[in-house]
Amino acid sequence: VNIPASVFAQMSSSERTCAERATSLFNKNSFKAAAAEWKRFQTEFITTASEDVAAWAAFFYAFSLDKAKERFKAVEMFGEAIERIYQEISISKLFR
């Protein structure tokens, strides 16, 4: 799993470090550890991350939970990710 380059470019260096660690864990099939890292990302950068970055972080957190077979929590987090993505799309349409 990889973060899109356009989203990666929006991240601060500390956000990138955390995201790289989480994706590395995911790619090594350490799904629970990746989920924990994405949760840490969301907690640590909740106020500083752009909406686009926050939406991707929520998606990757949910995907990691799903792969770790924590289905109920994954469904909840996928709902949050969809909500964030929908808000991002709605806001971008307002400024066209």
Secondary structure, DSSP 8 states (H G I E B T S, - for coil): ----HHHHTTS-HHHHHHHHHHHHHHHTT-HHHHHHHHHHHHHHSTTTS-HHHHHHHHHHHHHHHHHTT-HHHHHHHHHHHHHHHHHHHHHHHHT-
